[in-house]
Structures are given as C-alpha cells and as structure tokens.
Amino acid sequence: MRLDAHQHFWRYSPAEYGWIDARMGRIARDFLPPDLLPELARAGLDGALAVQARSSLAETHFLLELARAEPRVRGVVGWVDLCAPDVGAVLDALAGERRLVGLRHMVQDEPDDRFLLRPDFQHGIAALAGRGLVYDVLIYPRQLEAARRFVAAFPEQPFVLDHLAKPAIARAEREPWERAFRALGAFPNLACKVSGLVTEATWNAWKPADFRFYLDVALETFGAERLLFGSDWPVCLLAARDYAEVHALVADWASALSPSEQAALFGANAARIYRLP
C-alpha cells in the first residue's frame, strides 16, 4: 500500500477557514476527493489520510463521511475538544468509526507555547489510551521543548510529528530547530511526517537543495522506519506548481534509500502506525 499520510479536504467558507488569508487565493475553494484522486494515481499512490484543517467536531464527521464514500481515503485524523470535561464520552461516541485513526489540535496557533503541558489537554490525551488513536503533533520550532516533555509523559501513546515541526527553511535556519528536533525524535513512540515543507520555504522560488539538510536530519533522527510521506495538499499548492512537484521532491531525495526503506516512507509506516483497516 502506497500512501499519502497527510492531506486535507474542505468545502470552503471564509468564516470557517479564516486561516486562509488574502495571500492564499489559490486554495480558497472546495477541495474534495475527486480533485485528489487523479493526483494520487499519477504519483502511483493507492490512498491517503485526510487530516483536519479546522477545530470542529463537525469537520471530523465531514471527513469521515468522505472516507465512507471513497475507499481510497484510508483514514481520518480528526479533531475533538481534548480539553473538554466530557472528552471520554465524545470519544466513546466515535468508537464505531473504523476510519477514524487519529486526532490533531492546531497547537501551532495557540498563544501559550506550553499548551501541550496544560493539565486539561493532557487529561484528554490520557483518554486516548486503549482507543487505538494516534495523536498528530502540529507545532512550530519554539514549541519543541514543550513537545519533548509532552511526549515523554505518555510513553505508551503513539504520536506523529507533522511537517518536521515547521523549520524556517526560507531563512535557512538550522538552530535551535535541529537540537530540539533531535531531542524530541529520541522517543520511540513518536514518528514524523515528511510533509508541509514547501510552504516553509520561499513560495514558488525554492530549489530541492533547500530541503536536503532538513530531510537528512529527519532521516538521521527517526530512521526510515519512523518517517511518513505527506503532501499537505492542497496547502502545498501555495508554494508549488502542483501535487507532482511536491511528491517528486521527496521521492528524488529518497531515491538513495533501499527499496524497503522507500516502501516504508511511502505507505508501510503509515499503515502500521495508524493501524489502517
């Protein structure tokens, strides 16, 4: 199974997707499975994981509805309010949704860089125990230290770090991202998505060489057995010509890996970590 482990769908509304600002007109429209499936086919991929793009339980149900209708949407990383006192009941209500494989919160947008360490949020993470759900960690480099303490507190919970924690590639910054990234990657219950990188570079003016340092550090830190390819489509269209360009960026870099390592990066790791049905 060859998979894209990170992409998004939405029916666009300015009110619901306020993070799509004036610079992002290219993605200010609907993006649904019929838009993605030809891109997957051209890249030789068999399916994808749909990831939440707004903090709404309604979006989780929307993505699950798409996944039920289209088998190539292999799983959903949704959203629930993990800080809510009734989080256990909400998770119980979702227990029958076999396509729900993980949850995510947009921690990168929280004004408190220690949000992951809040007792109410950690209570919600503890509620995932025994429910077979991965938690996707979406942060900026300044939040890496809090993420290290967070992941350390839940050694049995599977985590996936999105977008290499968004290093400042456009400014070619290496530190303090590299040091904190390597420290976080030391936890074996954490994997990392090779995704979302082009939007951290200079939009539509990047070169493949701009990413090599960051990709090499990710490989050294996580090993091929804990890296997952993700396109971050359609957000990637802000910074790249098309889906194929983003896929080729990672595929060309990964061409030095063994066939089994490439298979792991492009699907096997995602299938294992998210326990895809």
Secondary structure, 3 states (H helix, E strand, C coil): CCEEEEECCECCCCCCCCCCCHHHHHHCCCECHHHHHHHHHHCCCCEEEEECCCCCHHHHHHHHHHHHHCCCEEEEEECCCCCCCCHHHHHHHCCCCCCEEEEEECHHHCCCCCHHHCHHHHHHHHCCCCCCCEEEECCCHHHHHHHHHHHHCCCCCCEEECHHHCCCHHHCCCCCHHHHHHHHHCCCCEEEEECCCHHHCCCCCCCHHHHHHHHHHHHHHHCHHHEEECCCECHHHHCCCCHHHHHHHHHHHHCCCCHHHHHHHHHHHHHHHCCCC
